[in-house]
Amino acid sequence: MTVIIILIIFSILVAGGFLVAFFWAVRSGQYDDTYSPSVRMLFDDKKSESEKNHKKD
Amino acid sequence: MSDKVLAPETVKCYHCGELCEDELVEFDDKPFCCNGCKMVYEILNENDLCNYYDLQNTPGINLRNRNYEQKFAYLDNQDIQNQLLNFSSDHLNKIVFFVPAIHCSSCIWLLEHLDRLREGIIQSRVNFVRKEVSIDYNPEVISLKTIVELLATVGYEPEINLQNASRTKAKKESRKLYLQVGVAGFGFGNIMLLSFPEYFGFEGLDHSVRMFMSYINILISLPVVFYSASSYFISAYKGLRQKYINIDVPITIGIVTLFVRSLYEILSEAGPGYLDSLAGLIFFLLIGKWFQSRTYESLSFDRDYKSYFPLAVSRITDDAHEMVQITELKENDVIEVRNQEIIPADSELISSEASIDYSFVTGEADTIEKQEGDYIYAGGRQVGNTIQLRIKKAVSQSYLTQLWNNDAFNEESTYDSLIDKISKYFTLAVLFIALASATFWYFEGPSHILNAFTAVLIVACPCALSLATPFTLGNAMTILGGHKLYLKHMNVLEKLWNITTIIFDKTGTLTRTDGARIKFVGEKPLTNEQKSMIASLAANSTHPLSRALQRHLHDFGNREQIIGFKEAEGKGVSGVVLGKEVALGSAGFVGGQEVGATVGTSIVHIKIGEYRGYFSVQSSYRKGLGDLVKSLANKYKLLVLSGDNQSEEANLKTIFTENSSFVFNQKPEQKLAYIREKQQDGEQVLMLGDGLNDAGALMQANVGFAVTEDVTAFTPACDAILYGQNLNALSNYLKFARLSKKVILASFTISFIYNFIGLSLAVSAQITPLFAAILMPLSSISVVAFATFSVRLIAKRLKLL
């Protein structure tokens, strides 16, 4: 039965890892602004000239 | 650029999306409502940044009537820079600006590509929720002033003041709450997982394994109790020290009892304890708290005169100009104030004349003419030429500043919310029941005393009760926010329940701040020179229509000399300006055709040499006021408190019902005193106002709403900010607030029922850990669900959703 004790300790460690990750996320400001990152990732990098001309046509 | 006629009513500006009403600028085949908007397009176009317009249609900010000349000169002052910068070195400066105009994804895109607009800007990042931009720049290449001017020219003028410290503190608070919720959630999940064997009574487990699980549970519960729940202990302690029982007192009793009893049971090997219920309880409570903490961070409800005044003014010393902070101004300093700038301190006029607009301080709409040597109070806005002033009193001694030192601004709010009132009786009742059941078991079966006593305290813990208010009012607040009624705090809704009297300010509240809606109709649009001629003539008349015209056209140049000015009572004004005969007034007076006008619209015909057309001037009262008054009148006493003179009384009487009253010529401190008097008569007052002149009244009133056209523009300290055009729905909002009280009372009833069921089992000492683990989340979740759904249902009924 001692194997269950090892498993419990292991599972708590894994859960604790996620808690630490959550702490890091909050501390690094990821919860301060929940809107702009969702928009930012959709921004294109600078359009190339040909692409722009294509659009104008 | 051409004046192609394009059915102006329907053309929307490509940049800002506003209707091109009296001006239409074409550029690159696109319509713009003014040169400002066109200029921004040009800048963006040159720098290949037109992506801005692809992300969202007409994302821009309207740039009509804006003038930045010299406005930011003070940013070159090193002292001021040091106070604003977050970090500074030779090659890198970091600064965070608060930019209220941020409103869409295009804004984010443009503000994060500032580096392409100007060399020297290294990086810029937007925080959309807080409406902030953080900019890193190289001070050797670009100055702070240039950056701010750049932001202003593209329509994102930052709001700069020296009181930003409080904003960073709020950020830390909200982060801490997230962490506390995280820890509680972690504890809740893991403890419950380790308690499952107990719930299902697995007999196969060794005693040692069970004990091991229980000890792990204790270990996990420690941070949950001492970190996550710490704010409840502190709040309860603070309350008790002031001899005051708040809702956190019974919560703290519940938490402590749960924890101590669980420790005792586990350590004495009597049972598994209630640690899962404990962690769940704290987790749910914190979720409620998080919901409650969501406020309109990006709006400022606590602004005082300091954010109204400029940061710095230009002081003149021995022929040199220098920018100094207004706090450094001393008596007898000479300062220079330009058009549209605010006079920061009580002073004496050195220039020959000035016209001062005190509308923000006194509520009077007309500008006041001052002569050399006149005494000028702080807070007025100079209209016209640049003037020079000699300071007579330091800023902190000025009239306006003194007004702020009034008691109404310093009173600590001692508002008792509904939950606070209930919690006192609730706590006493719970303690009584606990003692009673302990006494009962003392005679019936002493072994159950401790069990029954602690079970009562645990079960009665008002988790569901304390969740009812935040979820009901939090949802209501969000719904009202969707209608641009932004509440400072959810207890503003509670205060609205008891309102008996509604007091309106006139200027800016019942009327629009931008004054009348004015449109020119004529064969040809007016040239700027003609506009300036009309403005010059109108400036000489005190007739309200002339005033409206003058304000509408004040951007167009200097005042011209007028020869042979004549004012014909009730007909119009005429005179010779720049060699041409100019006349404004009725059709008969000017010599034009009568025009059929709708109710509330006046027509001013224009003649410059020959007949040119007419201005239609719409009454500046807001739409739907009559209906609003009708729907409010049977529930509330209505009153208009105005800083203006009585000239509008007749108009007001047509809008208001017979039992409403009007008080005119009220100075700011008189308004405040008037409301205090009403309150002493037992009235609960809701004040609606705008501007600094109402600041005292808004604070003194039980609830103060600031009415504004632009929710991010300056509003004085208040409880809520209401978008001016939604004023006509006020009675609907108030009804919604009253109905939200019923939802809260119903939620209380539900949680009391749960408490009753729990208590009846607790006093008979029948509570098991499994039962507690089910009852606690069940009651919390059902109360939250009930509160959320009923508020939304009511909002749907009232067509608010």
Interface residues (C-beta under 8 A of the other chain):
Chain A: M1 I4 I5 I8 S11 I12 A15 G16 F18 L19 F22 F23 V26 R27 Y31 D32 D33 T34 Y35 S36 V39 R40 L42 F43 D44 K46 K47 K52
Chain B: D48 N51 L55 S105 I108 W109 E112 R116 V126 N127 F128 V129 R130 K171 S174 R175 Y178 L179 G182 V183 F186 G189 N190 L193 L194 L205 D206 S208 V209 F212 M213 I216 I220
